[in-house]
């Protein structure tokens, strides 16, 4: 793989989280939160997430779809050597390419495990033809990149450094100013009372993401977190418009814990 051209815009970003153990609830997913923590400081945002089991037909069909979409995809899980790890094989089938040993990956696994690399561990060096390795600083068993998809292990402590490497290696030129959130909490408010304002707000600030998150506390009080996300200067402008409307209506509100005084 080569670095994308600076002139290219970054495609939508998605996550594939793969493993029967995630679907069954035996393991709680940590990749979504970790991926957001890596993406957001670089000004990137996720467009979608899918959780899949290890069933090969569905996994292959999903990968055919995501390869065809042109999206940038980070995939976690299913690249080990046991029979229930099928992501490598399904990626090759989805691309219509043979799966074959990658010499650099073989060398990494041999360097880490010596004679114990054979006969099974070395199978983790088999990728779709044309793939490039993703170095694994944890145990030297690489992941792989192919067709704007980046495949990493299901262990978050391994995937973190590998995903960081991918972002710095392939997408450094796309990094932009991170977005920020500004919000307040309406006390005992109802979303229906704010729909007209929210519609007018979105027409006025089309580049901002407006959000409204209702909640009911243990004491029965209703609250709405009303806020915006976007580039810092515009997000502040949008937030001040919300504050002005709240004050005009004399609606009771609280500042979010991380909000500056208004």
DOTI-855747 format. One line per 8 residues: number of its first residue (from 1); their letters; for each residue x, y, z of N, C-alpha, C, O. Coordinates in pm, whole numbers, m for minus. Example, Ala and Ser with C-alpha at 12.3 -4.5 7.8 and 13.67 -1.06 7.14 Angstrom:
# DOTI-855747
1	as	1319 m569 780 1230 m450 780 1320 m330 780 1424 m332 846 ~ 1285 m225 708 1367 m106 714 1290 3 787 1341 114 804
***
This chain:
# DOTI-855747
1	xxxxxxxx	84 m120 0 0 0 0 86 124 0 196 125 55 ~ 35 229 m63 105 356 m64 19 460 3 m103 445 13 ~ 84 567 50 7 674 112 m92 731 13 m56 755 m102 ~ m220 754 56 m315 819 m32 m267 959 m66 m195 1021 13 ~ m305 1009 m182 m269 1144 m222 m329 1246 m129 m440 1227 m78 ~ m256 1354 m105 m307 1460 m18 m435 1518 m75 m520 1564 1 ~ m450 1516 m208 m567 1577 m269 m692 1492 m251 m803 1541 m272 ~ m677 1366 m212 m792 1281 m193 m861 1315 m61 m796 1345 39
9	xxxxxxxx	m994 1311 m62 m1067 1325 62 m1077 1189 129 m1083 1086 62 ~ m1080 1190 261 m1085 1064 335 m1225 1004 321 m1323 1074 344 ~ m1235 877 284 m1367 815 271 m1431 792 407 m1365 809 510 ~ m1559 753 410 m1622 717 537 m1542 608 607 m1483 521 543 ~ m1541 613 739 m1464 518 820 m1558 424 892 m1655 467 955 ~ m1530 294 884 m1612 195 952 m1528 98 1033 m1407 84 1011 ~ m1592 32 1127 m1528 m73 1207 m1601 m205 1186 m1724 m209 1182 ~ m1524 m312 1172 m1576 m448 1180 m1519 m511 1307 m1397 m520 1322
17	xxxxxxxx	m1605 m554 1396 m1564 m619 1520 m1612 m764 1510 m1732 m790 1507 ~ m1518 m856 1504 m1548 m993 1462 m1519 m1091 1574 m1414 m1086 1637 ~ m1615 m1181 1598 m1593 m1288 1695 m1723 m1336 1756 m1804 m1256 1800 ~ m1742 m1467 1758 m1861 m1523 1822 m1868 m1484 1968 m1977 m1468 2023 ~ m1751 m1468 2032 m1749 m1437 2175 m1805 m1298 2203 m1854 m1272 2313 ~ m1797 m1209 2107 m1855 m1075 2124 m2006 m1082 2108 m2081 m1022 2186 ~ m2052 m1155 2006 m2196 m1169 1984 m2264 m1237 2102 m2376 m1201 2139 ~ m2197 m1336 2161 m2259 m1410 2272 m2253 m1335 2404 m2322 m1372 2499
25	xxxxxxxx	m2172 m1231 2411 m2158 m1157 2535 m2050 m1209 2627 m2031 m1157 2737 ~ m1977 m1313 2583 m1868 m1363 2667 m1758 m1259 2684 m1692 m1253 2788 ~ m1739 m1178 2582 m1645 m1066 2590 m1717 m938 2552 m1794 m934 2455 ~ m1692 m833 2629 m1749 m703 2600 m1654 m626 2508 m1534 m621 2531 ~ m1710 m568 2403 m1627 m498 2307 m1559 m376 2369 m1621 m300 2442 ~ m1431 m360 2339 m1355 m242 2379 m1298 m167 2258 m1238 m61 2273 ~ m1316 m224 2139 m1256 m165 2021 m1323 m34 1981 m1256 58 1936 ~ m1454 m24 1998 m1524 98 1956 m1473 219 2033 m1438 320 1973
33	xxxxxxxx	m1467 208 2165 m1419 320 2245 m1273 350 2214 m1234 467 2205 ~ m1192 246 2197 m1050 267 2170 m1030 331 2033 m946 421 2018 ~ m1105 286 1933 m1091 344 1799 m1130 491 1800 m1062 574 1740 ~ m1239 525 1868 m1278 666 1877 m1170 749 1945 m1143 862 1904 ~ m1107 693 2048 m1002 766 2118 m881 791 2028 m810 890 2047 ~ m858 704 1932 m747 723 1838 m785 814 1721 m702 889 1671 ~ m910 806 1678 m952 881 1560 m984 1027 1588 m944 1115 1512 ~ m1054 1053 1697 m1106 1187 1719 m996 1293 1736 m1013 1404 1684
41	xxxxxxxx	m886 1265 1804 m780 1368 1812 m720 1405 1677 m656 1509 1665 ~ m740 1321 1577 m689 1350 1443 m794 1415 1354 m770 1440 1236 ~ m912 1442 1411 m1018 1503 1333 m1098 1403 1251 m1170 1444 1159 ~ m1088 1272 1282 m1161 1168 1210 m1283 1125 1292 m1283 1134 1415 ~ m1386 1078 1223 m1506 1030 1291 m1557 903 1224 m1545 888 1102 ~ m1612 814 1303 m1668 690 1250 m1803 717 1183 m1882 800 1229 ~ m1828 644 1074 m1958 649 1007 m2044 528 1041 m2167 538 1039 ~ m1981 415 1071 m2058 295 1101 m1973 193 1175 m1850 198 1174
49	xxxxxxxx	m2042 100 1241 m1979 m12 1313 m2065 m135 1292 m2187 m128 1298 ~ m2001 m249 1268 m2074 m376 1260 m2004 m478 1349 m1881 m485 1355 ~ m2085 m557 1419 m2034 m669 1498 m2079 m797 1430 m2198 m818 1407 ~ m1983 m883 1399 m2010 m1007 1326 m1953 m1126 1401 m1853 m1114 1473 ~ m2016 m1240 1383 m1958 m1364 1432 m1857 m1419 1332 m1821 m1353 1235 ~ m1813 m1542 1359 m1711 m1605 1275 m1770 m1690 1163 m1696 m1763 1097 ~ m1901 m1683 1141 m1965 m1762 1037 m1916 m1717 901 m1934 m1600 867 ~ m1854 m1804 822 m1780 m1759 704 m1866 m1700 593 m1823 m1605 528
57	xxxxxxxx	m1986 m1753 569 m2066 m1701 459 m2106 m1556 484 m2093 m1471 395 ~ m2153 m1527 605 m2192 m1389 636 m2071 m1297 639 m2078 m1183 593 ~ m1960 m1345 692 m1840 m1264 699 m1789 m1232 558 m1751 m1118 531 ~ m1789 m1330 471 m1745 m1306 333 m1837 m1208 262 m1791 m1119 192 ~ m1969 m1224 279 m2065 m1135 215 m2048 m992 264 m2056 m897 186 ~ m2024 m977 394 m2005 m843 451 m1879 m779 395 m1879 m661 361 ~ m1772 m857 387 m1647 m802 334 m1658 m768 186 m1600 m668 142 ~ m1731 m846 109 m1755 m809 m31 m1821 m672 m39 m1785 m589 m121
65	xxxxxxxx	m1918 m651 48 m1990 m522 51 m1898 m408 91 m1899 m303 27 ~ m1819 m427 196 m1736 m317 243 m1619 m290 149 m1580 m174 132 ~ m1563 m394 87 m1459 m370 m14 m1515 m289 m130 m1449 m199 m181 ~ m1637 m321 m171 m1697 m251 m285 m1735 m108 m251 m1746 m24 m341 ~ m1755 m78 m124 m1802 55 m84 m1695 163 m100 m1728 280 m116 ~ m1568 123 m94 m1461 221 m94 m1435 283 41 m1352 373 52 ~ m1505 238 144 m1486 292 278 m1350 250 334 m1292 149 293 ~ m1301 330 427 m1183 295 505 m1231 213 624 m1313 260 703
73	xxxxxxxx	m1180 91 637 m1233 m3 736 m1121 m56 824 m1016 m99 775 ~ m1145 m53 954 m1057 m116 1051 m1131 m239 1104 m1243 m229 1155 ~ m1068 m355 1092 m1129 m481 1131 m1051 m542 1246 m928 m546 1244 ~ m1124 m591 1346 m1061 m647 1465 m1114 m788 1488 m1234 m809 1501 ~ m1022 m886 1494 m1059 m1021 1531 m1057 m1120 1416 m1075 m1085 1300 ~ m1036 m1245 1452 m1048 m1355 1357 m929 m1377 1267 m942 m1442 1164 ~ m809 m1326 1303 m692 m1346 1217 m589 m1439 1282 m472 m1440 1243 ~ m632 m1517 1379 m542 m1613 1443 m526 m1739 1359 m561 m1741 1242
81	xxxxxxxx	m473 m1844 1422 m440 m1967 1349 m538 m2080 1376 m528 m2184 1311 ~ m631 m2065 1470 m723 m2173 1502 m834 m2183 1399 m859 m2086 1326 ~ m903 m2297 1390 m1005 m2316 1286 m1120 m2215 1291 m1184 m2191 1189 ~ m1147 m2157 1409 m1258 m2062 1418 m1216 m1920 1381 m1298 m1828 1383 ~ m1089 m1900 1347 m1042 m1769 1299 m1046 m1771 1146 m963 m1836 1082 ~ m1143 m1701 1089 m1168 m1714 945 m1158 m1583 869 m1187 m1579 749 ~ m1118 m1476 936 m1122 m1346 870 m1025 m1338 753 m1059 m1282 649 ~ m905 m1393 768 m807 m1388 660 m860 m1459 534 m851 m1406 423
89	xxxxxxxx	m914 m1577 555 m964 m1655 442 m1086 m1588 378 m1099 m1585 256 ~ m1175 m1533 461 m1294 m1468 407 m1259 m1340 331 m1323 m1308 231 ~ m1158 m1267 378 m1114 m1147 305 m1061 m1185 167 m1090 m1117 68 ~ m983 m1292 160 m931 m1336 31 m1045 m1378 m62 m1045 m1343 m180 ~ m1141 m1452 m9 m1253 m1495 m91 m1336 m1375 m138 m1380 m1370 m252 ~ m1356 m1280 m49 m1435 m1162 m85 m1369 m1082 m197 m1438 m1022 m279 ~ m1238 m1082 m200 m1164 m1009 m304 m1142 m1092 m430 m1099 m1040 m533 ~ m1172 m1221 m422 m1145 m1309 m535 m997 m1329 m559 m954 m1347 m673
97	xxxxxxxx	m919 m1327 m451 m775 m1344 m462 m733 m1471 m388 m802 m1514 m296 ~ m621 m1531 m428 m568 m1643 m349 m514 m1594 m216 m476 m1478 m202 ~ m510 m1684 m120 m446 m1654 8 m309 m1721 6 m297 m1836 m36 ~ m207 m1649 50 m71 m1700 36 17 m1647 148 m14 m1543 206 ~ 125 m1717 181 217 m1669 284 281 m1536 243 323 m1519 128 ~ 289 m1446 337 356 m1318 313 497 m1330 369 514 m1351 489 ~ 600 m1317 285 737 m1343 332 778 m1260 453 843 m1312 543 ~ 740 m1133 457 779 m1049 571 708 m1092 698 767 m1091 806
105	xxxxxxxx	581 m1132 685 507 m1180 802 565 m1312 851 576 m1335 972 ~ 600 m1400 758 663 m1526 796 791 m1499 874 817 m1563 977 ~ 872 m1406 826 998 m1374 894 974 m1321 1034 1048 m1355 1126 ~ 872 m1238 1052 840 m1184 1184 800 m1295 1280 844 m1298 1395 ~ 717 m1386 1233 670 m1494 1320 784 m1590 1352 794 m1638 1465 ~ 869 m1619 1255 985 m1705 1281 1079 m1639 1382 1134 m1706 1469 ~ 1099 m1507 1370 1188 m1437 1462 1134 m1440 1604 1210 m1445 1700 ~ 1003 m1437 1616 941 m1435 1750 938 m1573 1813 962 m1586 1933
113	xxxxxxxx	907 m1678 1734 877 m1809 1791 979 m1917 1755 974 m2027 1809 ~ 1070 m1888 1664 1169 m1988 1627 1104 m2113 1570 1012 m2104 1488 ~ 1152 m2230 1614 1097 m2356 1563 950 m2373 1598 878 m2444 1528 ~ 904 m2307 1706 764 m2320 1746 670 m2244 1653 548 m2251 1669 ~ 726 m2171 1556 640 m2108 1456 569 m2211 1371 464 m2183 1313 ~ 626 m2333 1363 572 m2440 1277 515 m2551 1364 570 m2582 1470 ~ 407 m2611 1319 340 m2595 1189 222 m2498 1190 163 m2472 1085 ~ 186 m2444 1308 58 m2373 1316 69 m2220 1320 m4 m2152 1248
121	xxxxxxxx	162 m2166 1403 166 m2021 1416 193 m1951 1282 141 m1842 1258 ~ 271 m2013 1198 306 m1952 1070 184 m1935 979 189 m1859 883 ~ 77 m2005 1009 m45 m1987 929 m99 m1845 941 m171 m1798 852 ~ m65 m1777 1051 m112 m1639 1068 m43 m1542 973 m78 m1424 970 ~ 55 m1591 896 121 m1508 794 58 m1525 657 112 m1474 559 ~ m55 m1595 648 m122 m1616 520 m228 m1508 500 m323 m1499 578 ~ m211 m1427 396 m300 m1313 368 m350 m1320 225 m299 m1397 144 ~ m451 m1238 193 m491 m1225 53 m373 m1172 m29 m295 m1089 18
129	xxxxxxxx	m361 m1219 m149 m252 m1177 m237 m251 m1025 m251 m356 m963 m272 ~ m132 m965 m238 m118 m820 m251 m129 m744 m121 m120 m621 m121 ~ m148 m813 m9 m160 m745 120 m25 m694 167 80 m743 127 ~ m30 m593 254 89 m540 321 74 m565 471 m38 m569 523 ~ 185 m583 541 175 m615 683 152 m490 766 190 m379 728 ~ 88 m511 881 79 m410 988 165 m461 1102 131 m563 1162 ~ 274 m394 1136 360 m443 1244 285 m452 1377 200 m369 1408 ~ 318 m554 1452 258 m576 1583 366 m562 1690 447 m653 1707
137	xxxxxxxx	370 m450 1761 475 m431 1861 459 m519 1984 551 m528 2066 ~ 345 m582 1997 318 m661 2118 384 m799 2110 454 m840 2203 ~ 364 m871 1999 424 m1005 1990 476 m1038 1850 507 m1154 1822 ~ 486 m939 1763 547 m951 1630 464 m1034 1533 512 m1065 1424 ~ 341 m1072 1569 253 m1139 1472 175 m1029 1400 87 m967 1459 ~ 207 m1005 1272 150 m887 1206 1 m903 1176 m51 m1014 1169 ~ m64 m788 1158 m190 m783 1088 m161 m752 942 m47 m758 898 ~ m266 m718 867 m243 m690 725 m342 m586 673 m452 m571 725
145	xxxxxxxx	m299 m516 569 m380 m415 501 m400 m456 357 m306 m502 291 ~ m521 m439 308 m550 m466 168 m676 m388 130 m776 m393 202 ~ m671 m317 18 m788 m248 m37 m855 m155 65 m977 m161 84 ~ m775 m71 131 m826 24 230 m894 m42 350 m971 23 421 ~ m868 m169 371 m912 m241 491 m787 m278 570 m686 m318 513 ~ m796 m264 700 m681 m290 787 m725 m391 894 m812 m362 976 ~ m664 m509 891 m706 m621 973 m610 m640 1090 m489 m654 1071 ~ m666 m642 1211 m586 m650 1333 m644 m754 1427 m757 m798 1408
153	xxxxxxxx	m569 m794 1529 m619 m896 1622 m737 m846 1704 m765 m726 1710 ~ m805 m942 1767 m917 m907 1853 m877 m861 1991 m963 m824 2071 ~ m748 m860 2022 m701 m815 2152 m676 m664 2147 m588 m619 2073 ~ m751 m585 2224 m736 m439 2216 m595 m390 2246 m549 m292 2187 ~ m524 m458 2338 m389 m410 2372 m293 m426 2255 m196 m351 2244 ~ m318 m522 2168 m239 m535 2045 m287 m437 1938 m207 m371 1872 ~ m419 m429 1923 m476 m350 1814 m446 m201 1829 m437 m130 1729 ~ m431 m153 1951 m412 m9 1971 m287 41 1899 m295 135 1820
161	xxxxxxxx	m173 m20 1925 m50 24 1861 m51 2 1711 8 80 1636 ~ m119 m103 1667 m125 m132 1525 m211 m30 1452 m177 14 1342 ~ m323 8 1512 m409 109 1451 m340 244 1448 m352 319 1351 ~ m268 277 1555 m190 401 1556 m91 403 1441 m74 505 1375 ~ m25 289 1417 74 280 1309 6 302 1174 60 374 1089 ~ m109 242 1153 m182 259 1027 m218 406 1005 m199 458 895 ~ m269 471 1107 m310 611 1093 m191 700 1061 m200 789 977 ~ m80 675 1127 38 758 1103 105 726 970 165 815 908
169	xxxxxxxx	96 602 926 164 561 803 85 597 678 143 645 580 ~ m45 575 680 m125 590 559 m213 716 555 m252 761 447 ~ m243 773 671 m344 879 672 m298 1006 743 m380 1089 780 ~ m169 1021 762 m116 1140 828 m157 1268 755 m191 1367 819 ~ m155 1266 622 m184 1386 545 m330 1428 550 m365 1538 509 ~ m415 1340 601 m558 1371 608 m600 1429 743 m715 1470 758 ~ m511 1434 838 m548 1480 971 m590 1626 966 m532 1707 893 ~ m691 1660 1045 m744 1796 1049 m768 1837 1193 m747 1758 1285
177	xxxxxxxx	m811 1960 1212 m840 2008 1347 m950 1922 1409 m1056 1908 1348 ~ m929 1866 1526 m1033 1784 1588 m1159 1865 1615 m1153 1984 1646 ~ m1272 1799 1603 m1397 1864 1639 m1411 1870 1792 m1344 1797 1864 ~ m1497 1959 1838 m1525 1971 1981 m1675 1964 2002 m1754 1989 1910 ~ m1714 1931 2123 m1855 1933 2163 m1877 2041 2267 m1795 2060 2357 ~ m1988 2112 2254 m2034 2205 2357 m2180 2173 2384 m2259 2160 2290 ~ m2217 2160 2510 m2355 2123 2540 m2396 2176 2677 m2313 2216 2758 ~ m2527 2177 2699 m2584 2208 2829 m2696 2108 2856 m2737 2034 2766
185	xxxxxxxx	m2745 2106 2981 m2852 2015 3018 m2977 2095 3052 m2977 2177 3144 ~ m3083 2069 2977 m3212 2128 3007 m3277 2048 3120 m3282 1925 3113 ~ m3324 2115 3222 m3381 2049 3339 m3532 2038 3321 m3602 2137 3298 ~ m3582 1913 3332 m3725 1886 3316 m3779 1934 3182 m3894 1976 3172 ~ m3695 1927 3080 m3740 1965 2946 m3793 1846 2869 m3770 1731 2907 ~ m3863 1874 2761 m3916 1771 2672 m3867 1802 2531 m3875 1917 2486 ~ m3819 1701 2462 m3763 1723 2329 m3866 1785 2234 m3830 1866 2148 ~ m3991 1746 2248 m4093 1797 2156 m4103 1949 2159 m4144 2011 2061
193	xxxxxxxx	m4065 2009 2270 m4073 2155 2283 m3962 2225 2204 m3969 2346 2181 ~ m3862 2150 2161 m3744 2209 2099 m3727 2172 1952 m3628 2210 1890 ~ m3821 2098 1896 m3806 2050 1758 m3798 2166 1659 m3712 2166 1572 ~ m3887 2265 1673 m3884 2378 1579 m3750 2450 1586 m3693 2487 1483 ~ m3700 2470 1707 m3571 2537 1721 m3460 2453 1657 m3374 2507 1587 ~ m3463 2323 1682 m3357 2237 1628 m3359 2236 1475 m3253 2236 1411 ~ m3478 2237 1416 m3486 2241 1270 m3429 2372 1217 m3356 2373 1118 ~ m3462 2482 1282 m3409 2612 1239 m3258 2619 1260 m3186 2677 1180
201	xxxxxxxx	m3212 2558 1369 m3068 2557 1399 m2991 2483 1289 m2889 2532 1241 ~ m3041 2366 1249 m2971 2288 1147 m2968 2361 1013 m2871 2349 939 ~ m3073 2437 983 m3071 2517 859 m2970 2630 868 m2908 2667 769 ~ m2954 2686 989 m2861 2797 1009 m2717 2750 1016 m2627 2819 967 ~ m2695 2633 1076 m2559 2581 1095 m2546 2442 1032 m2533 2344 1105 ~ m2549 2432 899 m2547 2299 836 m2417 2223 858 m2415 2101 842 ~ m2309 2291 894 m2181 2222 912 m2163 2168 1053 m2064 2100 1081 ~ m2256 2195 1141 m2249 2144 1278 m2339 2022 1294 m2441 2009 1226
209	xxxxxxxx	m2300 1934 1385 m2386 1822 1423 m2460 1860 1552 m2398 1875 1657 ~ m2589 1876 1542 m2672 1907 1659 m2717 1776 1722 m2760 1684 1652 ~ m2708 1766 1855 m2755 1644 1921 m2844 1677 2039 m2829 1780 2105 ~ m2937 1586 2064 m3031 1599 2175 m3043 1462 2241 m3091 1367 2179 ~ m2998 1452 2367 m2992 1323 2436 m3076 1329 2562 m3031 1381 2664 ~ m3199 1276 2558 m3284 1278 2678 m3244 1170 2777 m3190 1066 2739 ~ m3270 1195 2905 m3243 1097 3008 m3342 1117 3123 m3398 1226 3140 ~ m3361 1011 3200 m3446 1018 3319 m3360 975 3437 m3310 862 3439
217	xxxxxxxx	m3343 1062 3535 m3259 1031 3650 m3334 944 3750 m3455 923 3739 ~ m3259 894 3847 m3320 806 3946 m3427 876 4028 m3516 811 4083 ~ m3418 1010 4038 m3521 1083 4112 m3642 1117 4027 m3733 1186 4072 ~ m3643 1069 3901 m3757 1090 3814 m3749 1215 3729 m3833 1235 3642 ~ m3651 1300 3753 m3640 1423 3675 m3589 1392 3534 m3501 1308 3514 ~ m3646 1463 3438 m3605 1449 3300 m3503 1556 3264 m3516 1672 3303 ~ m3403 1515 3190 m3304 1610 3143 m3278 1585 2995 m3295 1474 2945 ~ m3238 1689 2928 m3197 1678 2787 m3060 1741 2773 m3041 1858 2805
225	xxxxxxxx	m2963 1663 2726 m2835 1721 2690 m2847 1773 2548 m2861 1696 2453 ~ m2843 1904 2534 m2860 1969 2404 m2727 2034 2367 m2675 2116 2442 ~ m2673 1998 2251 m2542 2052 2219 m2507 2037 2073 m2588 1994 1991 ~ m2383 2073 2043 m2334 2072 1906 m2194 2013 1903 m2121 2013 2003 ~ m2157 1962 1786 m2021 1917 1760 m1975 1974 1627 m2052 1977 1531 ~ m1851 2020 1622 m1797 2072 1498 m1662 2136 1520 m1602 2122 1627 ~ m1614 2207 1420 m1488 2279 1432 m1501 2384 1543 m1608 2443 1559 ~ m1394 2407 1620 m1406 2484 1744 m1478 2618 1733 m1570 2645 1810
233	xxxxxxxx	m1439 2702 1640 m1499 2836 1633 m1646 2829 1599 m1727 2899 1659 ~ m1681 2746 1502 m1821 2736 1463 m1904 2667 1571 m2020 2703 1593 ~ m1845 2567 1638 m1917 2500 1746 m1948 2598 1859 m2057 2593 1918 ~ m1855 2687 1890 m1879 2788 1993 m1991 2882 1950 m2075 2919 2032 ~ m1992 2921 1823 m2097 3009 1774 m2234 2940 1784 m2333 3001 1827 ~ m2237 2813 1745 m2363 2740 1755 m2407 2721 1899 m2526 2732 1929 ~ m2313 2694 1988 m2348 2676 2128 m2406 2804 2188 m2503 2800 2264 ~ m2347 2917 2152 m2399 3043 2203 m2541 3070 2152 m2622 3130 2222
241	xxxxxxxx	m2571 3024 2031 m2707 3037 1980 m2805 2953 2062 m2918 2994 2086 ~ m2759 2835 2107 m2844 2753 2194 m2866 2822 2326 m2979 2829 2375 ~ m2759 2875 2385 m2770 2944 2513 m2867 3061 2503 m2950 3081 2592 ~ m2857 3137 2397 m2946 3252 2380 m3092 3209 2374 m3179 3274 2432 ~ m3119 3099 2304 m3257 3051 2294 m3307 2998 2428 m3422 3020 2465 ~ m3220 2929 2500 m3259 2878 2633 m3292 2993 2726 m3391 2988 2799 ~ m3211 3097 2723 m3237 3213 2809 m3363 3289 2765 m3438 3339 2848 ~ m3384 3296 2634 m3504 3364 2584 m3629 3295 2634 m3729 3360 2666
249	xxxxxxxx	m3624 3164 2641 m3739 3086 2688 m3744 3077 2840 m3843 3030 2897 ~ m3638 3123 2905 m3627 3114 3051 m3639 2968 3098 m3699 2939 3200 ~ m3580 2880 3020 m3582 2738 3052 m3471 2707 3152 m3358 2751 3132 ~ m3500 2634 3257 m3393 2598 3352 m3292 2504 3288 m3328 2413 3214 ~ m3164 2530 3317 m3059 2448 3257 m2939 2441 3349 m2924 2522 3441 ~ m2853 2341 3321 m2726 2326 3390 m2617 2317 3284 m2642 2267 3174 ~ m2499 2365 3316 m2387 2347 3226 m2335 2204 3236 m2333 2146 3344 ~ m2293 2148 3123 m2226 2019 3127 m2098 2032 3208 m2043 2142 3221
257	xxxxxx	m2050 1922 3261 m1935 1925 3352 m1811 1989 3289 m1732 2053 3357 ~ m1795 1971 3154 m1675 2022 3089 m1699 2153 3014 m1613 2197 2938 ~ m1815 2215 3035 m1847 2337 2963 m1793 2460 3036 m1796 2467 3158 ~ m1744 2555 2958 m1698 2680 3017 m1820 2766 3054 m1927 2747 2996 ~ m1806 2858 3148 m1917 2946 3186 m1968 3023 3065 m1893 3057 2974 ~ m2098 3049 3066 m2159 3125 2957 m2229 3249 3015 m2288 3328 2941
***
